[in-house]
Amino acid sequence: MERVVVGGAELAGLDPGLPGASVRLLLPPSGTDLVIPTWQGNEFLLPDGTRPILRTLTPRRLDADALELTVDVVVHDESPLSVWATTSSPGDPVAVSGTGRGYTIDPDAQHYVLAGDASAIPAIGQLLESLPGTARVDVIIEVAQPDARLELPSHLGANVRWIDRPDGADPGDALVQCVTGAEVDEDTRVWAAGEAAAMQRIRKHLFEERGVGRANAVVRGYWKRGRSGEPDDS
């Protein structure tokens, strides 16, 4: 995980949003200048007709006084976002739009289940900082390797379970197995995010097999295996 702080006067007035919200970053192609795309009715396009490099991230922290926005990036292979996060220097340009969606916390709920892979760690951190201190919170996080286990914000009622992805297993398989075995009753609030196919399986389990009310669970696809680009949010 690489932490990056973006800043500038243009961040004045940016809404920090609810916990687990999102912002979109427009990245310049490697070695080129940042060009703002235009909306063409159903997508953003650059002047040459190509799609810009847009990535959706959790606004981990917004400092409205310093006009700085902190985002955490899961670094893997040579993806455009990974390259940007590991090679950017102070003063390099990037554009930000937001803030989208977010999670509305029920202050009366006494049991939460938070589940996700490494891409969900920033949002899970935000939620732990925001959930009622009296609530019991079961946290389940799948990581590709043990050194991806990061320190999370403290919460008196949190029980954190880290799961190492078995060699050769598909992303999210271990997470799905743990979520299906988790204690979830009619009063439990569930928030889950991660690889899109795994989230579809969790969604089916909660809504169709467990009968969890749709108002009690939020399940989001943050990324899709084999696909480079925007997450599959379904």
C-alpha positions as CSV (number, residue, x, y, z in Angstrom):
1,M,0.0,0.0,0.0
2,E,1.4,3.4,-1.0
3,R,0.0,6.6,0.6
4,V,-0.1,9.6,-1.6
5,V,-1.1,13.2,-0.7
6,V,-2.5,15.4,-3.4
7,G,-3.1,19.1,-2.8
8,G,-3.8,22.5,-4.3
9,A,-6.2,25.4,-4.1
10,E,-8.6,23.5,-6.4
11,L,-9.5,21.2,-3.5
12,A,-11.2,24.1,-1.7
13,G,-14.8,23.1,-1.1
14,L,-14.4,19.4,-1.9
15,D,-17.0,17.5,0.1
16,P,-15.2,14.8,2.2
17,G,-18.3,12.6,1.8
18,L,-19.6,9.8,4.1
19,P,-17.3,7.1,5.3
20,G,-16.3,4.7,2.5
21,A,-16.9,7.4,-0.1
22,S,-15.0,7.7,-3.4
23,V,-13.1,10.2,-5.5
24,R,-11.9,9.8,-9.1
25,L,-8.3,10.6,-10.0
26,L,-7.4,11.6,-13.6
27,L,-3.8,10.4,-14.2
28,P,-1.6,11.7,-17.0
29,P,-0.2,9.0,-19.3
30,S,3.4,8.3,-18.5
31,G,5.7,11.0,-19.8
32,T,2.9,13.2,-21.0
33,D,1.1,16.3,-19.8
34,L,-2.2,16.1,-17.9
35,V,-5.1,16.9,-20.3
36,I,-8.7,17.3,-18.9
37,P,-11.1,15.2,-21.0
38,T,-14.6,16.3,-22.0
39,W,-17.9,14.5,-21.4
40,Q,-19.2,13.0,-24.7
41,G,-22.7,12.0,-23.6
42,N,-21.8,8.6,-22.1
43,E,-18.1,8.8,-21.3
44,F,-15.1,11.1,-20.9
45,L,-12.8,11.3,-23.9
46,L,-9.5,13.1,-24.6
47,P,-9.2,15.4,-27.7
48,D,-7.7,12.5,-29.7
49,G,-10.7,10.3,-29.0
50,T,-9.0,8.0,-26.5
51,R,-10.2,7.4,-23.0
52,P,-8.4,9.0,-20.1
53,I,-6.8,7.1,-17.3
54,L,-9.4,7.4,-14.5
55,R,-9.2,5.5,-11.2
56,T,-11.6,5.5,-8.2
57,L,-10.2,5.6,-4.7
58,T,-11.2,6.1,-1.1
59,P,-10.6,9.7,0.1
60,R,-8.8,8.4,3.2
61,R,-8.4,11.9,4.7
62,L,-9.3,15.4,3.6
63,D,-7.5,18.3,5.3
64,A,-9.7,21.3,4.4
65,D,-7.3,23.8,6.0
66,A,-4.2,22.5,4.3
67,L,-6.1,21.7,1.1
68,E,-4.7,18.2,1.0
69,L,-6.3,14.9,0.1
70,T,-4.8,11.6,1.2
71,V,-5.4,8.4,-0.8
72,D,-4.0,4.9,-0.3
73,V,-3.1,2.8,-3.4
74,V,-2.7,-0.9,-3.6
75,V,0.5,-1.3,-5.6
76,H,0.7,-4.3,-7.9
77,D,2.5,-5.1,-11.2
78,E,2.8,-2.2,-13.7
79,S,-0.7,-0.9,-13.7
80,P,-1.0,2.9,-14.5
81,L,-2.2,3.6,-10.9
82,S,0.7,1.6,-9.3
83,V,3.2,3.4,-11.5
84,W,1.7,6.8,-10.7
85,A,1.7,6.1,-7.0
86,T,5.3,4.9,-6.9
87,T,6.9,7.4,-9.3
88,S,5.1,10.7,-8.8
89,S,7.0,13.6,-7.3
90,P,5.9,16.8,-5.5
91,G,4.4,19.1,-8.0
92,D,3.3,16.5,-10.5
93,P,-0.2,17.2,-11.9
94,V,-3.3,15.1,-11.2
95,A,-7.0,16.0,-11.3
96,V,-9.6,15.0,-8.7
97,S,-13.4,14.7,-8.9
98,G,-15.8,13.7,-6.2
99,T,-17.1,13.0,-3.8
100,G,-19.3,9.9,-4.7
101,R,-21.5,7.5,-2.8
102,G,-20.4,6.6,0.8
103,Y,-21.9,4.6,3.6
104,T,-24.7,5.8,5.8
105,I,-24.1,4.5,9.4
106,D,-27.0,3.4,11.5
107,P,-26.1,4.8,15.0
108,D,-28.5,2.3,16.7
109,A,-27.0,-0.8,15.1
110,Q,-25.0,-2.9,17.6
111,H,-23.4,-5.4,15.2
112,Y,-21.5,-4.8,12.0
113,V,-19.6,-7.0,9.6
114,L,-16.9,-5.3,7.5
115,A,-15.4,-7.5,4.8
116,G,-13.0,-6.9,1.9
117,D,-9.7,-7.4,0.2
118,A,-6.6,-5.1,0.2
119,S,-8.4,-2.6,-2.0
120,A,-11.0,-2.1,0.8
121,I,-8.6,-1.5,3.6
122,P,-8.8,2.4,3.3
123,A,-12.6,2.3,3.5
124,I,-12.6,-0.2,6.3
125,G,-10.3,2.1,8.2
126,Q,-12.7,5.0,7.7
127,L,-15.6,3.0,8.9
128,L,-13.8,1.8,12.0
129,E,-13.2,5.5,12.9
130,S,-16.8,6.3,12.3
131,L,-18.9,3.4,13.7
132,P,-20.5,3.7,17.2
133,G,-18.0,2.9,19.9
134,T,-20.6,0.6,21.6
135,A,-21.1,-1.6,18.5
136,R,-19.5,-5.0,17.9
137,V,-17.6,-5.0,14.7
138,D,-16.4,-8.2,12.9
139,V,-13.7,-7.3,10.4
140,I,-12.6,-9.8,7.7
141,I,-9.8,-8.9,5.3
142,E,-8.2,-11.1,2.6
143,V,-4.7,-10.2,1.6
144,A,-2.4,-11.7,-1.1
145,Q,0.6,-11.9,1.3
146,P,1.2,-11.6,5.0
147,D,3.1,-8.3,4.8
148,A,-0.1,-6.7,3.4
149,R,-1.6,-6.8,6.9
150,L,-1.7,-3.1,7.9
151,E,-2.4,-1.4,11.2
152,L,-6.1,-0.4,11.4
153,P,-7.7,2.3,13.4
154,S,-8.6,1.1,16.9
155,H,-12.2,0.3,17.8
156,L,-13.2,-1.0,21.2
157,G,-15.6,-3.5,19.7
158,A,-13.6,-4.7,16.7
159,N,-12.5,-8.3,16.1
160,V,-10.1,-8.2,13.1
161,R,-9.5,-11.4,11.2
162,W,-6.8,-11.4,8.5
163,I,-7.0,-14.1,5.8
164,D,-4.0,-15.0,3.6
165,R,-5.1,-16.0,0.1
166,P,-4.0,-19.6,-0.5
167,D,-1.5,-20.1,-3.4
168,G,-3.4,-20.6,-6.6
169,A,-6.8,-19.5,-5.2
170,D,-8.9,-16.9,-7.0
171,P,-9.0,-13.5,-5.4
172,G,-11.9,-13.4,-3.0
173,D,-12.4,-17.1,-2.6
174,A,-11.2,-17.2,1.0
175,L,-13.1,-14.0,1.8
176,V,-16.4,-15.4,0.5
177,Q,-15.9,-18.6,2.5
178,C,-15.4,-16.6,5.7
179,V,-18.3,-14.2,5.1
180,T,-20.6,-17.2,4.5
181,G,-19.6,-18.5,7.9
182,A,-19.9,-15.2,9.7
183,E,-22.6,-14.5,12.3
184,V,-25.2,-12.4,10.5
185,D,-28.7,-11.9,11.9
186,E,-31.6,-9.6,11.0
187,D,-30.1,-6.7,13.0
188,T,-26.5,-7.1,11.6
189,R,-25.3,-4.4,9.2
190,V,-22.9,-5.7,6.5
191,W,-20.4,-3.7,4.4
192,A,-18.3,-5.5,1.9
193,A,-16.1,-4.5,-1.0
194,G,-13.4,-6.1,-3.2
195,E,-13.1,-8.1,-6.4
196,A,-16.3,-7.9,-8.4
197,A,-17.0,-11.6,-8.9
198,A,-16.4,-12.4,-5.3
199,M,-18.7,-9.6,-4.3
200,Q,-21.4,-11.0,-6.5
201,R,-21.1,-14.3,-4.6
202,I,-21.3,-12.5,-1.3
203,R,-24.3,-10.5,-2.5
204,K,-26.1,-13.7,-3.6
205,H,-25.4,-15.4,-0.3
206,L,-26.6,-12.5,1.9
207,F,-29.7,-11.6,-0.1
208,E,-30.8,-15.0,-1.5
209,E,-29.5,-17.6,0.9
210,R,-29.5,-15.7,4.2
211,G,-32.4,-13.4,3.5
212,V,-30.6,-10.3,4.7
213,G,-32.6,-7.2,4.1
214,R,-31.2,-5.1,1.2
215,A,-31.2,-2.0,3.4
216,N,-28.9,-3.8,5.9
217,A,-26.1,-4.7,3.5
218,V,-23.9,-2.7,1.1
219,V,-21.7,-4.8,-1.3
220,R,-19.5,-3.1,-3.8
221,G,-17.2,-4.4,-6.6
222,Y,-14.0,-2.3,-6.4
223,W,-12.1,-4.0,-9.2
224,K,-12.5,-6.9,-11.6
225,R,-10.0,-9.7,-12.1
226,G,-8.4,-9.5,-15.6
227,R,-9.7,-6.0,-16.3
228,S,-7.7,-2.8,-16.1
229,G,-9.7,0.3,-15.5
230,E,-12.7,1.4,-13.5
231,P,-14.2,-0.9,-10.9
232,D,-17.2,-3.0,-11.6
233,D,-19.6,-1.4,-9.1
234,S,-22.7,-3.6,-9.1
